[in-house]
């Protein structure tokens, strides 16, 4: 009895061990078990120097830099500042008091946000010293619209080419600068000045990105695009996946889906226009496509990188919707055959091993 019990326990242990090994083998082929730990570079740090009566372009400018993936820190001489009348006097609690900044070199860029007056910044010695330190430490120092007056007050634009609000041309020139009216952003050394913050916003942000070696003008490229399952059927929701490549990163992808006519031609109007979602894989986007009728379809991809460099890929992928899938099509909803065939074979192997083990136990 004791020997039979020991043999039974050993056999049970063998069965459990085999199952564990095969389960782990299945898991190794599953993306859920794959850990991708790519080292990320430290994001660029940009310091927003602000004053009371800050302009309405603050939020759109911040949005662009956050789209870049940069860390934005706001600072002012007061803990809470109020926007201009045009922006409905909205209060903003800054991240850090300007007087609490001990080392400006903790940041890569200092940018003075536009506004109505900048009276506190222009007349405060601590603020002006911070700007001078940033310039002398070769940080990228930028000013938007009226904020160029603060650079003039800090005496850091002597011999520089600048733009800004023409109302204050005399102040810029008194500080030794050469003024250009109503032009795109001007980069001179490590100082960048701009005007018309709404019209030139993207261009100014890209100029700032270029100054720190971040900007690139190239559009993304398409690596692959697929619809799974393909062909699909009216009762199956297919998944559209697009893999792209970009020197920085892809920011946004939309798709336009066209149902082809009876002669195989594409209509003028699209059937669906869908925004695609980013996945855990870098520069990969996907979306499900619902409510498809019978027929043949083609997909265009509309792609933007973080600098709004835009490209459109026409007929990136084609697929068909059938009444039902052919019986010879080895397709599971949302998976291509290889995604379920290999795990299925392994599960079948587990069952075979268990049968063999049980036969051996009975013989004993």
Protein Blocks (a to p, Z undefined) as FASTA:
>chain_A
ZZmmmmmmmmmmmmmmmmmmmmmmmmmmpmklpccdddddddddddddddehiafklmmm
mmmmmmnopacddddfbfbdcddfkloopacddfbdfklpmblklpmbdcddddfkommm
mmmmklmmmmmmmmmnopacddehjlmmmmmmnopagoiacdddfklmmmmmmnopacde
hiadddehjaccdehkllmmmmmmmmmmmmnopaccbdcddfbdcdddddddfkbccddd
dddddfkbcfbdcdddddddfkopacfbdfbdcdddddfbehiacdddehiaeddddddd
ddddfkopacddehkbccdddfbdcfklccdehiafklmmmmmmmmmmmmmmmmmmmmmm
mmZZ
